[in-house]
Amino acid sequence: MPDAVHVSFRRTDGIRLPPLGVGLWVDRLASAEVLARQLERLGPNHVDILVDLRQSDGLNRLETALVPCGHQQVAIWLYVITPDEQPGPALKQLAYRLNGTGIQPAGLLLTPAAYLASYQPNGDWPTTVSPDALRALGREIWPTMRLGGGFPTYFTELNRCRPNPAAIDFLTHATSPVVHAADDVSVMESLESLSHVFASARALAPNVPYRVTTSAIGAWTNPYGGTLTPNTAGERVTLSDNDPRQRGLFAAAWSLGYMARAIGRVDSLTLSSIDRPFPITDTEQRYPLFDVLRGLAAGAGHEALACVPEDDTIAALGWLATDGSGDVWLANLTAQARDIDIGDAYRAAVFDDGIEPDDIASDEWPLDRLEPRSEPLTLAPYAVARVAVPPAMIDGHST
């Protein structure tokens, strides 16, 4: 095994963890009961709901989803796909149905269906309603609502069709690491590009909040070819909405690495979804990712700690707890076990393949069971750990 990786911790003097939410496709939702149960256990800071107004039952399904969200008092960001021809009546019907529920979204992104596809900068673009024109129509219907610019697809689409920053209330897009390659190493290496993506997007509209919407290892749509890659065998393939790693430790580690790179760079982050395409449970038990998202959502708004590993095989993030200690989360991003040098006295819990199935089929939370440790912490491939770091180990702590 390679030498232990040392991780240091220091205060960031004001950087806060962004809100962390979960996505929801209303046409994939099994039931309101499933949604209510998962929201209660997960505790997301918001839900990014995607509804396609071209679908005849889209608004009915949306109403079904809104009720549990309202009961849980979780913020709703609505990502709306509209017909390309005469979208006005569909938007007015949406407004009517929203008023009937008494639940108003925190914001709306309106996307003409034709713009779910990607177009070359000098290619032939749709001649139907544009995102800017659709947003202007939305302003007439929702004059006080926050209306966004961007796309529910990827940064490429945003970069090729940039909104007027003065005309939007937030900027948004998603990401997927399996557009070009889908092997394990490439997917983990995709995390290294995120800081550049975030900086490029932020530069397009620096004065409005920047929301990264539902992102995961898989892809929910294919802007570049029209259809997703069929993957009934559950293989590692590009542009699939059925990535097998979603169900294991790999997705948990990857998502923690994603959050680590988002802190201080985005204003809001949404990872994976309730039900397909990026589920966090099956009918029997939670996936490891569920426990990680639950834990990280609890850190929203807390002062971030700069958690600095000696090399990039380890993802690390954390925040300052109310007692002055550090609530630190670590992930091994490799297929080899790694030792982590944290210090002489700390408490930790590890989530790896040794977790009993009963622990993730119930309301037991393995990452809440921190135990005293003094030796280096061993993380199996793609394992995740939660560590309580004493105040004395944090640079810049008050004595």
PALODO-573803 format. One record per residue (C-alpha): x, y, z; residue number from 1. Coordinates in Angstrom, 2 decimals, m for minus. Example, Ala and Ser with C-alpha at 12.3 -4.5 7.8 and 13.67 -1.06 7.14 Angstrom:
<rs>
+---------+---------+---------+-------+
|      xx |      yy |      zz | kolba |
+---------+---------+---------+-------+
|   12.30 |   m4.50 |    7.80 |     1 |
|   13.67 |   m1.06 |    7.14 |     2 |
+---------+---------+---------+-------+
</rs>
This chain:
<rs>
+---------+---------+---------+-------+
|      xx |      yy |      zz | kolba |
+---------+---------+---------+-------+
|    0.00 |    0.00 |    0.00 |     1 |
|    1.32 |    3.53 |   m0.75 |     2 |
|    2.41 |    5.78 |    2.10 |     3 |
|   m0.31 |    7.40 |    4.17 |     4 |
|   m1.82 |   10.57 |    2.72 |     5 |
|   m1.70 |   13.45 |    5.18 |     6 |
|   m4.73 |   15.74 |    5.33 |     7 |
|   m4.53 |   19.19 |    6.91 |     8 |
|   m7.41 |   21.39 |    8.06 |     9 |
|   m7.80 |   25.14 |    8.33 |    10 |
|  m10.58 |   27.67 |    8.58 |    11 |
|  m11.68 |   29.53 |    5.47 |    12 |
|  m12.91 |   32.74 |    7.13 |    13 |
|  m16.36 |   33.01 |    5.65 |    14 |
|  m16.71 |   30.49 |    2.83 |    15 |
|  m19.92 |   28.55 |    3.39 |    16 |
|  m21.04 |   25.16 |    2.16 |    17 |
|  m23.63 |   25.59 |   m0.59 |    18 |
|  m27.12 |   24.14 |   m0.30 |    19 |
|  m27.19 |   20.55 |   m1.54 |    20 |
|  m30.32 |   19.17 |   m3.13 |    21 |
|  m31.61 |   16.23 |   m5.10 |    22 |
|  m33.27 |   16.03 |   m8.50 |    23 |
|  m36.68 |   14.68 |   m9.45 |    24 |
|  m38.12 |   13.80 |  m12.86 |    25 |
|  m41.89 |   13.81 |  m12.42 |    26 |
|  m42.37 |   11.23 |  m15.18 |    27 |
|  m40.12 |    8.78 |  m13.30 |    28 |
|  m41.62 |    9.18 |   m9.82 |    29 |
|  m43.09 |    5.94 |   m8.47 |    30 |
|  m45.48 |    7.56 |   m5.97 |    31 |
|  m45.97 |   10.48 |   m3.63 |    32 |
|  m45.38 |    8.08 |   m0.73 |    33 |
|  m41.94 |    7.14 |   m2.03 |    34 |
|  m41.06 |   10.81 |   m2.43 |    35 |
|  m42.30 |   11.74 |    1.05 |    36 |
|  m40.33 |    8.93 |    2.69 |    37 |
|  m37.12 |    9.77 |    0.89 |    38 |
|  m37.39 |   13.50 |    1.53 |    39 |
|  m37.94 |   12.85 |    5.24 |    40 |
|  m34.90 |   10.60 |    5.54 |    41 |
|  m32.60 |   12.48 |    3.19 |    42 |
|  m33.22 |   16.06 |    4.34 |    43 |
|  m32.17 |   17.81 |    1.12 |    44 |
|  m31.91 |   21.58 |    1.09 |    45 |
|  m33.93 |   21.76 |   m2.13 |    46 |
|  m35.40 |   19.64 |   m4.93 |    47 |
|  m34.81 |   20.42 |   m8.60 |    48 |
|  m37.95 |   19.15 |  m10.36 |    49 |
|  m37.99 |   18.59 |  m14.10 |    50 |
|  m41.37 |   18.57 |  m15.86 |    51 |
|  m41.99 |   18.29 |  m19.60 |    52 |
|  m45.15 |   20.19 |  m20.57 |    53 |
|  m45.32 |   18.25 |  m23.83 |    54 |
|  m46.40 |   15.20 |  m21.84 |    55 |
|  m50.15 |   14.98 |  m21.37 |    56 |
|  m49.87 |   13.95 |  m17.72 |    57 |
|  m46.95 |   16.21 |  m16.87 |    58 |
|  m48.93 |   18.70 |  m14.79 |    59 |
|  m50.79 |   15.97 |  m12.91 |    60 |
|  m47.51 |   14.30 |  m12.04 |    61 |
|  m46.07 |   17.65 |  m11.01 |    62 |
|  m48.94 |   18.22 |   m8.58 |    63 |
|  m48.32 |   14.75 |   m7.13 |    64 |
|  m44.68 |   15.68 |   m6.52 |    65 |
|  m45.34 |   19.13 |   m5.10 |    66 |
|  m47.50 |   17.96 |   m2.19 |    67 |
|  m44.78 |   15.99 |   m0.33 |    68 |
|  m42.27 |   18.76 |   m1.03 |    69 |
|  m44.69 |   21.25 |    0.51 |    70 |
|  m45.20 |   19.06 |    3.58 |    71 |
|  m41.44 |   18.80 |    4.07 |    72 |
|  m41.05 |   22.55 |    3.47 |    73 |
|  m38.21 |   21.93 |    1.05 |    74 |
|  m37.38 |   24.59 |   m1.55 |    75 |
|  m38.47 |   23.70 |   m5.09 |    76 |
|  m36.65 |   24.80 |   m8.22 |    77 |
|  m38.69 |   23.99 |  m11.29 |    78 |
|  m37.02 |   23.07 |  m14.58 |    79 |
|  m39.69 |   23.27 |  m17.28 |    80 |
|  m39.51 |   21.95 |  m20.84 |    81 |
|  m42.08 |   23.59 |  m23.13 |    82 |
|  m43.49 |   22.93 |  m26.58 |    83 |
|  m41.62 |   24.75 |  m29.31 |    84 |
|  m44.76 |   26.02 |  m30.99 |    85 |
|  m47.01 |   28.39 |  m29.04 |    86 |
|  m45.68 |   27.68 |  m25.54 |    87 |
|  m47.84 |   30.42 |  m23.98 |    88 |
|  m50.93 |   28.30 |  m23.26 |    89 |
|  m48.80 |   25.59 |  m21.62 |    90 |
|  m47.12 |   28.16 |  m19.36 |    91 |
|  m50.44 |   29.71 |  m18.39 |    92 |
|  m51.79 |   26.28 |  m17.51 |    93 |
|  m48.68 |   25.65 |  m15.42 |    94 |
|  m49.24 |   28.92 |  m13.57 |    95 |
|  m52.87 |   28.01 |  m12.95 |    96 |
|  m51.96 |   24.61 |  m11.55 |    97 |
|  m49.20 |   26.05 |   m9.35 |    98 |
|  m51.62 |   28.61 |   m7.92 |    99 |
|  m54.05 |   25.79 |   m7.19 |   100 |
|  m51.49 |   23.92 |   m5.09 |   101 |
|  m50.54 |   26.98 |   m3.07 |   102 |
|  m46.88 |   25.98 |   m3.52 |   103 |
|  m44.65 |   28.38 |   m5.37 |   104 |
|  m41.19 |   27.43 |   m6.65 |   105 |
|  m38.11 |   29.31 |   m5.55 |   106 |
|  m37.31 |   29.76 |   m9.23 |   107 |
|  m38.05 |   28.58 |  m12.76 |   108 |
|  m35.91 |   27.64 |  m15.73 |   109 |
|  m37.90 |   27.58 |  m18.98 |   110 |
|  m36.41 |   25.58 |  m21.87 |   111 |
|  m37.91 |   25.17 |  m25.35 |   112 |
|  m37.82 |   21.47 |  m26.24 |   113 |
|  m35.71 |   22.08 |  m29.35 |   114 |
|  m32.91 |   23.43 |  m27.15 |   115 |
|  m32.44 |   20.11 |  m25.39 |   116 |
|  m30.32 |   19.28 |  m28.44 |   117 |
|  m26.85 |   20.71 |  m28.91 |   118 |
|  m25.99 |   22.87 |  m31.91 |   119 |
|  m22.68 |   23.89 |  m33.37 |   120 |
|  m21.98 |   27.63 |  m33.00 |   121 |
|  m22.10 |   28.12 |  m36.76 |   122 |
|  m24.73 |   25.46 |  m37.40 |   123 |
|  m28.44 |   25.66 |  m38.06 |   124 |
|  m30.28 |   26.69 |  m34.89 |   125 |
|  m34.02 |   26.28 |  m34.20 |   126 |
|  m36.28 |   28.87 |  m35.76 |   127 |
|  m38.95 |   28.35 |  m33.10 |   128 |
|  m39.13 |   30.21 |  m29.78 |   129 |
|  m35.72 |   30.89 |  m28.24 |   130 |
|  m34.83 |   30.60 |  m24.55 |   131 |
|  m34.64 |   34.40 |  m24.30 |   132 |
|  m38.07 |   34.85 |  m25.88 |   133 |
|  m39.53 |   32.13 |  m23.68 |   134 |
|  m38.11 |   33.78 |  m20.57 |   135 |
|  m39.64 |   37.10 |  m21.62 |   136 |
|  m42.99 |   35.36 |  m21.94 |   137 |
|  m42.46 |   33.87 |  m18.51 |   138 |
|  m41.85 |   37.36 |  m17.09 |   139 |
|  m45.32 |   38.37 |  m18.20 |   140 |
|  m46.85 |   35.42 |  m16.35 |   141 |
|  m44.58 |   35.44 |  m13.27 |   142 |
|  m43.40 |   39.04 |  m12.85 |   143 |
|  m41.92 |   38.43 |   m9.39 |   144 |
|  m40.57 |   34.91 |   m9.90 |   145 |
|  m36.84 |   34.23 |  m10.22 |   146 |
|  m36.32 |   33.11 |  m13.82 |   147 |
|  m33.07 |   31.50 |  m14.81 |   148 |
|  m30.79 |   31.31 |  m17.79 |   149 |
|  m29.01 |   28.19 |  m18.97 |   150 |
|  m30.13 |   24.64 |  m19.59 |   151 |
|  m31.05 |   21.46 |  m17.72 |   152 |
|  m28.40 |   19.80 |  m19.89 |   153 |
|  m24.68 |   20.49 |  m19.83 |   154 |
|  m22.21 |   23.35 |  m19.84 |   155 |
|  m21.60 |   22.91 |  m23.57 |   156 |
|  m25.19 |   23.89 |  m24.34 |   157 |
|  m24.97 |   26.90 |  m22.00 |   158 |
|  m21.69 |   28.04 |  m23.52 |   159 |
|  m23.08 |   27.86 |  m27.05 |   160 |
|  m26.30 |   29.70 |  m26.19 |   161 |
|  m25.42 |   32.24 |  m23.55 |   162 |
|  m28.19 |   34.23 |  m21.86 |   163 |
|  m28.09 |   37.97 |  m21.37 |   164 |
|  m26.78 |   38.17 |  m17.79 |   165 |
|  m28.87 |   41.27 |  m17.16 |   166 |
|  m32.06 |   39.38 |  m18.02 |   167 |
|  m31.71 |   36.40 |  m15.67 |   168 |
|  m32.03 |   35.86 |  m11.93 |   169 |
|  m29.78 |   32.79 |  m11.78 |   170 |
|  m27.53 |   30.77 |  m14.05 |   171 |
|  m27.74 |   26.99 |  m14.29 |   172 |
|  m26.59 |   23.84 |  m16.06 |   173 |
|  m25.80 |   20.20 |  m15.25 |   174 |
|  m22.74 |   18.05 |  m15.93 |   175 |
|  m22.08 |   14.42 |  m16.82 |   176 |
|  m18.70 |   12.67 |  m16.81 |   177 |
|  m19.72 |    9.99 |  m19.34 |   178 |
|  m20.06 |   12.08 |  m22.49 |   179 |
|  m16.69 |   11.01 |  m23.93 |   180 |
|  m15.47 |    8.08 |  m21.79 |   181 |
|  m17.02 |    5.83 |  m19.16 |   182 |
|  m14.20 |    3.82 |  m17.58 |   183 |
|  m13.65 |    4.23 |  m13.84 |   184 |
|  m10.41 |    6.19 |  m14.10 |   185 |
|  m11.83 |    8.66 |  m16.63 |   186 |
|  m14.97 |    9.24 |  m14.58 |   187 |
|  m12.97 |   10.05 |  m11.46 |   188 |
|  m10.54 |   12.19 |  m13.46 |   189 |
|  m13.50 |   14.24 |  m14.71 |   190 |
|  m13.67 |   15.79 |  m11.26 |   191 |
|  m10.43 |   17.61 |  m12.03 |   192 |
|  m12.16 |   19.65 |  m14.74 |   193 |
|  m14.97 |   20.94 |  m12.54 |   194 |
|  m13.17 |   23.98 |  m11.15 |   195 |
|  m12.55 |   25.16 |  m14.73 |   196 |
|  m16.17 |   24.51 |  m15.74 |   197 |
|  m17.43 |   26.41 |  m12.70 |   198 |
|  m15.13 |   29.36 |  m13.37 |   199 |
|  m16.14 |   29.54 |  m17.03 |   200 |
|  m19.84 |   29.42 |  m16.20 |   201 |
|  m19.52 |   31.98 |  m13.42 |   202 |
|  m17.81 |   34.38 |  m15.83 |   203 |
|  m20.90 |   34.33 |  m18.09 |   204 |
|  m23.07 |   35.90 |  m15.40 |   205 |
|  m20.94 |   36.91 |  m12.41 |   206 |
|  m23.63 |   38.93 |  m10.63 |   207 |
|  m26.36 |   36.31 |  m10.29 |   208 |
|  m26.50 |   33.08 |   m8.27 |   209 |
|  m24.96 |   30.09 |   m9.99 |   210 |
|  m26.81 |   26.77 |   m9.59 |   211 |
|  m25.43 |   23.46 |  m10.79 |   212 |
|  m28.55 |   21.39 |  m11.33 |   213 |
|  m28.98 |   17.62 |  m11.17 |   214 |
|  m25.67 |   15.96 |  m11.97 |   215 |
|  m24.57 |   12.35 |  m11.57 |   216 |
|  m22.35 |    9.77 |  m13.22 |   217 |
|  m24.95 |    8.96 |  m15.86 |   218 |
|  m26.73 |   11.13 |  m18.41 |   219 |
|  m30.48 |   11.77 |  m18.45 |   220 |
|  m30.51 |   12.89 |  m22.09 |   221 |
|  m28.17 |   12.96 |  m25.07 |   222 |
|  m27.96 |   16.44 |  m26.61 |   223 |
|  m25.42 |   15.20 |  m29.16 |   224 |
|  m27.12 |   12.17 |  m30.70 |   225 |
|  m30.79 |   12.18 |  m29.90 |   226 |
|  m30.92 |    8.95 |  m27.91 |   227 |
|  m29.18 |    7.54 |  m24.87 |   228 |
|  m27.02 |    4.44 |  m25.07 |   229 |
|  m29.10 |    1.32 |  m24.33 |   230 |
|  m27.62 |   m0.38 |  m21.29 |   231 |
|  m29.85 |   m3.17 |  m20.06 |   232 |
|  m26.74 |   m5.16 |  m19.11 |   233 |
|  m25.60 |   m2.40 |  m16.74 |   234 |
|  m22.19 |   m1.86 |  m18.30 |   235 |
|  m19.87 |    1.13 |  m18.14 |   236 |
|  m20.87 |    2.96 |  m21.32 |   237 |
|  m21.06 |    6.57 |  m22.40 |   238 |
|  m24.28 |    8.59 |  m22.30 |   239 |
|  m26.39 |    6.06 |  m20.42 |   240 |
|  m29.03 |    6.66 |  m17.78 |   241 |
|  m28.39 |    3.25 |  m16.22 |   242 |
|  m24.85 |    3.43 |  m14.89 |   243 |
|  m24.14 |    0.51 |  m12.54 |   244 |
|  m21.82 |    2.61 |  m10.35 |   245 |
|  m24.80 |    4.64 |   m9.15 |   246 |
|  m25.68 |    1.77 |   m6.81 |   247 |
|  m22.30 |    1.36 |   m5.14 |   248 |
|  m19.51 |    3.08 |   m3.27 |   249 |
|  m18.14 |    4.55 |   m6.49 |   250 |
|  m21.01 |    7.05 |   m6.82 |   251 |
|  m20.74 |    7.98 |   m3.15 |   252 |
|  m17.02 |    8.74 |   m3.49 |   253 |
|  m17.49 |   10.57 |   m6.81 |   254 |
|  m20.29 |   12.73 |   m5.39 |   255 |
|  m18.22 |   13.65 |   m2.34 |   256 |
|  m15.41 |   14.64 |   m4.69 |   257 |
|  m17.86 |   16.74 |   m6.68 |   258 |
|  m19.07 |   18.57 |   m3.59 |   259 |
|  m15.48 |   19.19 |   m2.47 |   260 |
|  m14.79 |   21.00 |   m5.74 |   261 |
|  m18.05 |   22.96 |   m5.67 |   262 |
|  m17.48 |   24.63 |   m2.29 |   263 |
|  m16.64 |   28.29 |   m2.79 |   264 |
|  m17.35 |   28.03 |   m6.53 |   265 |
|  m21.11 |   27.50 |   m6.86 |   266 |
|  m24.07 |   28.89 |   m4.96 |   267 |
|  m26.16 |   25.73 |   m5.09 |   268 |
|  m25.59 |   22.11 |   m6.05 |   269 |
|  m27.91 |   19.22 |   m6.90 |   270 |
|  m26.65 |   15.64 |   m7.09 |   271 |
|  m28.52 |   12.50 |   m8.21 |   272 |
|  m32.28 |   12.05 |   m8.00 |   273 |
|  m35.19 |   10.48 |   m6.24 |   274 |
|  m36.12 |    7.58 |   m8.51 |   275 |
|  m34.66 |    7.35 |  m11.98 |   276 |
|  m32.58 |    8.39 |  m13.82 |   277 |
|  m30.06 |    8.67 |  m10.95 |   278 |
|  m31.68 |    6.82 |   m8.03 |   279 |
|  m30.29 |    6.82 |   m4.52 |   280 |
|  m32.28 |    3.78 |   m3.30 |   281 |
|  m33.93 |    0.66 |   m4.60 |   282 |
|  m37.06 |   m0.96 |   m3.20 |   283 |
|  m35.08 |   m2.77 |   m0.50 |   284 |
|  m32.35 |   m0.48 |    0.74 |   285 |
|  m30.43 |    2.75 |    0.37 |   286 |
|  m27.44 |    3.03 |   m1.88 |   287 |
|  m24.23 |    4.32 |   m0.18 |   288 |
|  m24.73 |    7.61 |   m1.98 |   289 |
|  m27.88 |    8.27 |    0.04 |   290 |
|  m25.95 |    8.36 |    3.31 |   291 |
|  m23.33 |   10.70 |    1.87 |   292 |
|  m25.90 |   13.14 |    0.45 |   293 |
|  m27.80 |   13.11 |    3.75 |   294 |
|  m24.64 |   13.94 |    5.68 |   295 |
|  m23.42 |   16.66 |    3.33 |   296 |
|  m26.81 |   18.37 |    3.13 |   297 |
|  m26.60 |   18.89 |    6.89 |   298 |
|  m23.51 |   21.04 |    6.38 |   299 |
|  m25.19 |   23.65 |    4.18 |   300 |
|  m24.57 |   27.17 |    5.42 |   301 |
|  m21.80 |   26.19 |    7.83 |   302 |
|  m18.35 |   27.71 |    7.55 |   303 |
|  m16.31 |   25.48 |    5.27 |   304 |
|  m12.98 |   24.04 |    6.32 |   305 |
|  m10.16 |   23.87 |    3.82 |   306 |
|   m9.34 |   20.17 |    3.94 |   307 |
|   m6.15 |   19.64 |    1.98 |   308 |
|   m4.93 |   16.12 |    1.15 |   309 |
|   m1.36 |   15.66 |   m0.03 |   310 |
|   m2.52 |   14.19 |   m3.31 |   311 |
|   m5.68 |   14.09 |   m5.41 |   312 |
|   m6.45 |   10.42 |   m4.82 |   313 |
|   m8.37 |   11.54 |   m1.73 |   314 |
|  m11.35 |   13.90 |   m1.79 |   315 |
|  m11.85 |   15.90 |    1.38 |   316 |
|  m14.29 |   18.52 |    2.62 |   317 |
|  m15.65 |   19.66 |    5.93 |   318 |
|  m17.19 |   22.39 |    7.99 |   319 |
|  m16.88 |   23.96 |   11.40 |   320 |
|  m19.29 |   22.40 |   13.89 |   321 |
|  m20.94 |   24.42 |   16.64 |   322 |
|  m18.49 |   23.08 |   19.25 |   323 |
|  m15.48 |   24.25 |   17.21 |   324 |
|  m14.57 |   20.80 |   15.94 |   325 |
|  m14.43 |   19.87 |   12.28 |   326 |
|  m17.07 |   17.68 |   10.64 |   327 |
|  m14.87 |   16.23 |    7.91 |   328 |
|  m15.75 |   13.87 |    5.04 |   329 |
|  m13.20 |   11.88 |    3.06 |   330 |
|  m13.41 |    9.61 |    0.02 |   331 |
|  m10.91 |    7.31 |   m1.63 |   332 |
|  m11.15 |    8.04 |   m5.35 |   333 |
|   m9.07 |    5.03 |   m6.41 |   334 |
|   m9.37 |    1.26 |   m6.77 |   335 |
|   m6.54 |    0.74 |   m4.23 |   336 |
|   m6.79 |    0.97 |   m0.45 |   337 |
|   m5.27 |    4.14 |    1.01 |   338 |
|   m4.14 |    5.09 |    4.49 |   339 |
|   m5.06 |    8.59 |    5.69 |   340 |
|   m2.91 |   10.39 |    8.26 |   341 |
|   m5.26 |   12.60 |   10.25 |   342 |
|   m3.59 |   12.96 |   13.63 |   343 |
|   m3.18 |   11.35 |   17.01 |   344 |
|   m6.69 |   11.47 |   18.43 |   345 |
|   m9.91 |   11.76 |   16.50 |   346 |
|  m13.22 |    9.98 |   15.97 |   347 |
|  m14.27 |    8.40 |   12.69 |   348 |
|  m16.78 |    6.18 |   10.92 |   349 |
|  m16.13 |    4.40 |    7.63 |   350 |
|  m18.59 |    3.32 |    4.96 |   351 |
|  m17.14 |    0.52 |    2.82 |   352 |
|  m18.14 |   m2.88 |    1.50 |   353 |
|  m18.07 |   m4.22 |    5.04 |   354 |
|  m21.28 |   m2.40 |    5.97 |   355 |
|  m24.03 |   m4.88 |    6.76 |   356 |
|  m27.04 |   m4.79 |    4.39 |   357 |
|  m29.39 |   m4.42 |    7.37 |   358 |
|  m27.72 |   m1.13 |    8.20 |   359 |
|  m28.81 |    0.40 |    4.91 |   360 |
|  m32.26 |   m1.17 |    4.83 |   361 |
|  m33.32 |    0.56 |    8.03 |   362 |
|  m32.97 |    3.90 |    9.78 |   363 |
|  m29.49 |    3.03 |   11.01 |   364 |
|  m26.86 |    5.48 |    9.80 |   365 |
|  m23.34 |    3.97 |    9.77 |   366 |
|  m21.63 |    7.32 |    9.21 |   367 |
|  m23.18 |    8.68 |   12.41 |   368 |
|  m21.42 |    6.03 |   14.53 |   369 |
|  m18.07 |    7.70 |   15.10 |   370 |
|  m15.53 |    5.82 |   17.22 |   371 |
|  m12.24 |    6.98 |   18.81 |   372 |
|   m9.13 |    6.34 |   16.73 |   373 |
|   m5.44 |    7.21 |   16.92 |   374 |
|   m3.84 |    5.33 |   14.02 |   375 |
|   m3.98 |    6.24 |   10.32 |   376 |
|   m7.41 |    5.65 |    8.84 |   377 |
|   m7.56 |    2.97 |    6.15 |   378 |
|  m10.01 |    3.53 |    3.32 |   379 |
|  m10.82 |    0.61 |    1.03 |   380 |
|  m11.34 |    1.34 |   m2.69 |   381 |
|  m13.96 |    4.08 |   m3.08 |   382 |
|  m14.75 |    4.02 |    0.64 |   383 |
|  m16.07 |    7.09 |    2.41 |   384 |
|  m15.31 |    8.26 |    5.95 |   385 |
|  m16.67 |   10.84 |    8.34 |   386 |
|  m14.21 |   12.26 |   10.85 |   387 |
|  m14.66 |   14.48 |   13.89 |   388 |
|  m11.50 |   16.59 |   13.99 |   389 |
|  m10.65 |   18.21 |   17.36 |   390 |
|  m10.40 |   22.03 |   17.35 |   391 |
|   m6.69 |   21.88 |   18.15 |   392 |
|   m6.04 |   20.16 |   14.81 |   393 |
|   m7.63 |   23.01 |   12.83 |   394 |
|   m5.34 |   25.87 |   11.80 |   395 |
|   m6.87 |   29.19 |   12.72 |   396 |
|   m9.06 |   27.81 |   15.52 |   397 |
|   m9.83 |   30.02 |   18.51 |   398 |
|   m8.24 |   28.96 |   21.79 |   399 |
+---------+---------+---------+-------+
</rs>
